[in-house]
Amino acid sequence: MGKKKPRARRSFTREFKAEIVELCQRGDRSISQVAKDFDLTETAVRQWIAQAERDAGVRADGLSTDERDELARLRRENRRLSEDVEILKRATAFFAKEIR
């Protein structure tokens, strides 16, 4: 038997994920059946359900989607500000040499 070719990484909209979560939470079909029907991995569907529960406040472990977005934004801003500080330090050192 040959090795199975890895699947290309796919991205899904929030609306699609919400629809899949709703199908699973209705209870008509199992998570594995929904995953098979939509050609998804069962792990991905379980993660979407867990994230939806965090967002709804049902589950306390981990960050909600809004908190994740805010954390990513703050990390980007922190990185930019750190770069700005580094540039200012270099400029200060440069001009300090000029004055002497």
ABEGO torsion letter per residue (X at the ends): XBBBBBBBBBBBBAAAAAAAAAAAAAGABBAAAAAAAAGBBAAAAAAAAAAAAAAAGABABEBBAAAAAAAAAAAAAAAAAAAAAAAAAAAAAAAAAAAX
